[in-house]
Amino acid sequence: MTRTTRNRWSAGGGVLAAAAVLAVTAAPAQAAPPPRGTAQVSTGVDGTAPDNGSSAQGLSADGRYALFTSRATNLLPQPPVGWSNAYVKDLRTGRVEQVNLSDSGAAPSGSTDQAGISADGRYVVFESEGENVAPGAQVKDRTEVYIRDRRTGRTELVSSSPTNTDKDKYHYSYNAQVSGNGRYVVYVSSRNDLDPTVVEPEPTTGPSLARPYTWKINVYLTDRWTHTTRLVSHDVNGRPGELTSFRPTISADGRTIGFGSISALLPPEQTPDLAAAAAAAADVELTPGAAEAARHSAPRNVAQPLASNPTSAVYYTYDVRSGTITPVSVGLDGAIGHSSFEATISPDGRHAIYTLPEPGGSTGGHRYHTVLHVRDLRTGVVTKVSGGLPGTSSVGSSDHGSITADNRWLYFESAADNLVPGPQHPGWDVYRQDLRTGRTERVATAPDGSFGNGASNQPFVSAAGTTVVFDSTGGNLVAGSNGPAGEHYQVFAKPTGLHRGDGDDQGEDGDER
């Protein structure tokens, strides 16, 4: 994109104009009718079975548009270009469209593993190492962040620079998410030319065949209306974090950003002793979603560090108006801990959802498993969500929380065997918890309420609370299908009023619509 305006944000945060901040909230969309029952989202042409795996990435606020990535080659009549691509399915009409497309409408040669969607479903952000995806994106083989307007068919480069001085092909941008109306895009990048107000020292050594990577990866926020980018993951002196930050998410209004970081971002007197937390996180069993997030801590085409990759970090929030960074991944005792990279914030930015390791073993032989916590960022109250039924304990990990806009319903993945009464699913499954009553229900069930016969994980619930999408290998989730578990994960959508796996909760569902 062309930067015609330079209303610069300071590295320390600065202040947005009041009108600019208030303008970001998207007009509420009328809720789309949810599917009548569980439906497979990732289907081949004419309903055939996909020939490879797919992964849910998100939903529009009204639950109409489901975003997912897939390695399948038969989702559209023409075989796709690239190993993995991003698609949007209209759950009302069944139409599937590829969305990681260049500005000319062509399919880039590079792959897309992660993507995000705006509240109204109009905008999709994605990463690609393809060449000439958008005007101004001419760096060969370098992963950058783009946004596609599904209404106009235009694709823009988001991770652009007013100076474009960083030509290092081993620097990259990825992990993008977008605010409700598509104005703000947050992402991580190892580039050093994105925020013109931040002056970084010249590196003492350049990339080499032995070390063509960097651990210095930071979070940035781009305002597409003013064509400005600011550094988010800065230390107390306004400098970029020296290590790595991960998986940013952004509230619908663009005012709050959540992200994980292993950098020292706080003043020394505020930085807690995290040695014990880091030690626990090093021997914790990750859920499938968290393990996938850790694998995607760098894009597919980037050389990986020689050291082992981290799998957890302190979770922070960043206030866009004040530039304040706050560590929020605290336990019931108030101690700051390490969360997996699947931590997130609620659509209104009020709640943080994250995991903390808990001792007692795990299903995979680790010493710790992960337990979900929800923190009210206004009151500071922390609630342990996936602790299980009263008087019980478990060694199954839980993670990948997704919460409705009214902050009532939390969906998550878990291997815990004490979340609901009665017989237990033998593997990973998807659950939801009513944060008002504490009631937990199984989500990924067969039409008759029995277990899904495969593993299920990675749920995303629509902000309106009408629809949830999730990944599953189950072959018996859709009415009329009773096949065995599949080899690959596929994406399914389910109306939230049909979660009857552990009792009929229809009388309460009216409050969430």
N, C-alpha and C positions, 0 to 999 in steps of 0.2 A: 504494500500500500504506500501511497505517497503521503509524507508527513508535511502537511501545509500549515499546521498549528503547533506551537510549542509552549503551551501553558504547562511548564515543567512542574513535576512533583519533586519535592526534595527527597533525598535518601532517607531522611528521618520520618517522612510521612507527609508533612504538609497538611493543607486543608482543601478539600474540594469545595467548589462553589455550591451554595445551598441548592440552587436550581438544578445543578448537574446531579447532585446526589438524589434529590427527590424525584428526578425524572426517570430513574432506572426501573421502577416497579412496573412490570408489565400488566396490562389490563387483564383481568381474570377471564379465562376462556370458559365457555359453556362445556360442562363435562360431557364427554362422549359416552354413548352406551357401551358398557363393558361387554366382553364376550359372555355368552350364555353359560359357559362352563370353561374348564381348562382347555386352552387351544395351543397348538404348537405354533410358535412365531416363525421359527427358522425352517421353512419348508421349501422343497424344490419346486421347479416349474410343474404346474398342474397337480400340486400336492404330493409329489414324489418325495421320497426320503432324501435328505441332503447327503452328499457323498463325503462330507467331512464335518468337523466340529464347529460349534458356534458359541458365542458368549454374550450375555446381556450386558448392556452399557448404560441403560437409563430409559426414562419415560418422560413424555411431556407432562405438564402439570395436571391436565385433565385425563390422562391415561389413554389418549387416543393413539399417540405415535410411540412405537417401541423402537429403540435404537439398539443395535447389536452388531458385533463383528463376526465374521465367519471365514473359514478356510474352504468352505464348500464351493464347488465350481458350477453347480446346477441350480442356483437360486433364481437366476434370470436366464432368458433364452440364449444370450451370448455369454460364453465363458469369460470370467473376469481376468483382469491382468493383475499380477502380484499374488503373493502368498496369502495374505489376509486383507479383507476389505470391510468397510463399514456400510451398514444398510439401515434404512428406516422402513418399518412396516406400519401401514395404516390399519389399526385393528378394527376399524369400522368397515372398510371396503376390502381389506385383504391385499391391497397394492403394496408391492415391495420395490424400493428404489435404492440404487447404490448412491452413497452420498460423499464418499472420498473421491471426488472428481475434480479435475482441473477447471480453471476458469473457462476454458473452451468447451467443457463438457466431456473431455476425454478422460479415460481411466489412467492415472499415473502409473508409472512402472513400479513404484515403491509400494510397500505394504503399510497397512494401518492396523495396529493392535488395540488402540484405545481411542475413545471418542466421548463427546458430551453433547447434550441437547438442551436447547432453551425451553423455557416454560411453555411457550405456545407451539413448540415443535418446528418453528420456522428456521432456526439456525442450528447447525451442527458444527462443532469444532473437532478437528482430527489432526493426527500427526502423519507425516509422510516423508520419506526420503526421496520421493520422485523428483525429477528435474522439471522445471518450468510448470509447476502446478498453478502458480499465480504470478501476475506481473510483479517483478522485483525479486522473485525467488529463483535465483540462477546458480545456487551453490550445488554442485553435483554431489550426489550421495550423502548429503547432510540432512538429517531429520529436522524438520521445522513444523510449526503449528499453523494451521489454516482454519478459516471459517467459511462455511458454505451457506449461502442464503437459498433455501429450498424454494422460495417464492420467485426469485428473479433468476436463479441458476448461476449467480456469480460466486466466485471463490476468491478470497483475499488471503494474503500472507499476514499473519498476526505477529509472529516473532520477527519483526523487522526492526531496523535501526536507522536513526537519522544520519549516522556516519558510515555504517556498514564497513567498519574497519576490521572486524573479526572474520578472517577468511579461513580459519582453521577448520578443516573438514571433520575433525574429531570432536568439535563442539556441536551441540545439538539442543533442540527444544522439543518438549513432549509433555504428556500428562495433562492435557488441557481440559478445563471446564469453563462453562459460560454462565453469566448471570441470566436472570429471568427473561429479559427482553433482548439479549444478545449484545448489549453494549460493552460489558466488561468480560475479558477473557483472562483467566489465571492459568499459569503453567510453570513448569520448571525448565531451566536452561543452564548450560555451561558457557554460553556466550558471554562476553565481557563488554559488549557495546550496546546493550539494549536500553539502559537508563543513562542518558547523557549527563545527569547530575552526579553520577558516581564515577570517580576517577580511580582506577585500579593500577597498582604498580606493574611495571613490565615484568613478565615472568623471567626468572633466572635461567630456565632451560625450556626449550620448546618440546613439542611432541617428538617421539622417536619410535622406532619399530619396537623397542623394548617397553616403552611406556607411552603409548599413544592415547592416553585417556586422562581424565581428571576427576578427583573426588569433589571438586568445587562446583557444585550444582545448586542453584538458587531459585527461589520463587519470584516470579514477576507478574505484574498486573498491567494489562494493556486496555486503555480506554479507546474504543474504536471511533467514538464521536470526536474526541479532541486529538486523536492520533498521538497519544503520549503513553509512555511506559514507565512504570516505577518499580524499583526494587522493593520486595516485600520482606524477604528473609535477611534483614540487616542486623548487625550487632549494635551495641549502645552508641558506637561512634559513627553509625551510618554506613559502615563498610559491609560488603557482601560476606555472608557466612563462609568460613574457610573450608567447611566440609560439605556434606550433602543434605539437601532438603527434599521432601518427597510428597507426592500425591496431594496437591492442593485441591480444596473444594471451596465454593463460593456461595453465599446466601443469594436468594432470589433477587433481592434489591441491590446486591453488589456491595454492601457495606461491611460485611464480615468475611474473612478468609480463614480457613483452617488448613494447617499443614503440619507434617512431621519433619523434624530436623535433628541431626546429630551434631550440628554446629553449636558453638557457645554463643547464643544470641543475647543472653541477659547479662546485666552487670554482675561482676564477681560476687558482690554481697547478696545477690538474689539467686545465684546459680546453686541449686541443691547438689548434694553429694549423690551422684547417680551410679556409683560403682555397683551397689547391690542390685539396683534395677537392671543395669546392663547385664550383670551376671545371670540374673533370672531369665532375662529375655533371650540369652544365648542358648538356653536349654529348654525352650518352650515348643510345644507342638502347635504348628500353624494350621488354621483351617484351609480348605482348598482356595478360597478367595484370597486369603492373606498370603498364601504361598505364591499364588499367581501374581499378586501385587509386588511381592519381593522380586520375582523373576523379571518383572517389567520395570525395575528400578532404573534401567537404562534401555534405550531402544534396541531393536533387534540387530541392527547393522553396526552397532558401536562395539569396539573392542572392550572387553570387560577387565576390571582391575585384577591384578594378580592376587590381592588379598581376598578373603571371603567377603561376600556382600553382606551388609547389615540387613536385618529383617524386622527391626523395630526402632522407634525413636520417640523422643519427647514430642507430644502433640501440642501445638500452639494455635492461638487465634491471633489475627491481625485486624485491628480496627482501621478501616480505610480512612475515616475522617481524622483521627488523631495520630495514626501511625504507630499506635501502641501494640507491642507484642506481649502476649501473656501465655505462660505455660498452663495448660488446662487438664492434662491427663493425670489427675490426682485420684487417689483411692479414698475409701471411707475414712481413713485416718488423716487425710490431708496431705500425705506424702506424694511427691511427684514421681511418676513411673514412666516406663517405656510402653508405648502402644504399638500394635502392628500398623502397617501402612494402610490398613483399611479404615482408619479413623475418619470421621466426617462430621459435618455440622448439619443442623436442621435447616429446612428451607428459609425460615425466618431468622436464622443465625443465633437463636437464643440458646440452643442446646448443642453440646458436643457429645458425640457417641464414639467411644474408644474402648480398647481392651487393656487389661492389665494381667500380668502373669500371676497365677495362684499355685502354690505348692500342693503336692499330693499326687504327682504322677500325671500320666496322660494315656490315651488309648494307644499311642505309638511308642511308649517306653521312655519318653522324656520326663524330666523331673517336675515340669510345670505345664499347666494348660492355661488357656486364655479365657477370661470372663469379661463379658461386656458391662460397661458402666455408662450411665448418662449423667451429664453434669448440666445443671441449669446455670448458664453463664451470668444470669442476672442476680440470682440469689446465692449461688455457690453450692447449692444442695447437690450431692452426689447420690445416685441410686444404682445399686448393683442389679443388673437386669437378668442375667442368665445364671443366677446362682442356684436355681432349682427349687423344687417344692420344699416347704418347711420340714426340717428334720432330716433332709437328705443331702448327699454329697455326690459329686461325679468327677471323673477325670477327663471328660470330653471337652474339647475347646469350642468356643463360640466366637463369632466375629461377623464382619460385613453387615453392620446395622444400617437400616434405611428407614427414615421416620416420616410420617405424614406432616402436612403443614400445620395441623392443629396440635401437633406434638403429643398426640394420644397413642398412636399405634406404631410400634417398632417391629420391623421385620429383620430377621437375621438367620445366619447359617450356624449349625451346631452339630456336634457328635455327642453331646451330653445325653445321658439316659435318665435324667431326673427332672425334666422340664414339664412333662405332662404325666398324668397317672396312667396306669394300665400298661399293656405291652409296648415295647420300645422298638423303634426302627434300628436296625443293626449298624447303620452307617451315618454318613452326613445327611442332614435333612434341613428343611427350611421351616422356621417357626415365626409366629408373631406374638407380641405381648401387648396387652392393654396396660399402658402406663398409669392409668387411673386406678384400676382394680388389681393389677398384678397378674391377671389371668393370662396363661400362655396356651397357644393352640398350634397344632401342626398344620402346615400349609400345603405342602406338596403331596397331596393324597390322590388316590383313585376316586372316580366319581361316587363310589359307594362309601367313601370315608376310610377305606383301608389304606395300608401303607403303599407308597410308591415303591416299585420293585427295583429302583436304581438309586443312585446318589443324587442329591439335590443341594444346590448352594447358590450363592451370589444373588440375593433378591434385591430388586428395586421397586419401591412402591411409589405410585403417583402422588404428587403433593395433595391432590384432592382426596386421596384415600380410596379410590374406586377400583384400582387395578394394580396387581403386582406381577412383575416378570421375574423369572429366575431360570437358572440353568439346571438341567437334569439329564441323567441317562435313562430315566424311567420309561418303560414301554407301555404302562397301563394308566397314564394320567389323563388321557383324553377319552371321552365317551366313545365307545365302539372299538377301542383299541385295547388289546390285552396281550401284546407281544412281550418278549423278554427285554431285559435292560439292554440298551444300546452300547456300542463301542465308544461313541463320542458323545460329549455333552451337546444338547440342543437347548434352545430357548423356548420357554412356555409362558403364557399369560393366563392369569386367573382373576376373575372378579373377587373382590375382597369379601363380599357377602356370602361366599360359598365355602368358607373354611370350617368344615364340620367334622374334621378328623378326630376331635376330642370333645365333642358335644356341640349342640346347636346353639350358636350365639347370635341368631338372627335378630333377637330383640334389642341387642346393643348396637348393631351395625348402622342403624339409622342416624346415630350421632356423628358418624364419621363421614357422611356424604354431604 
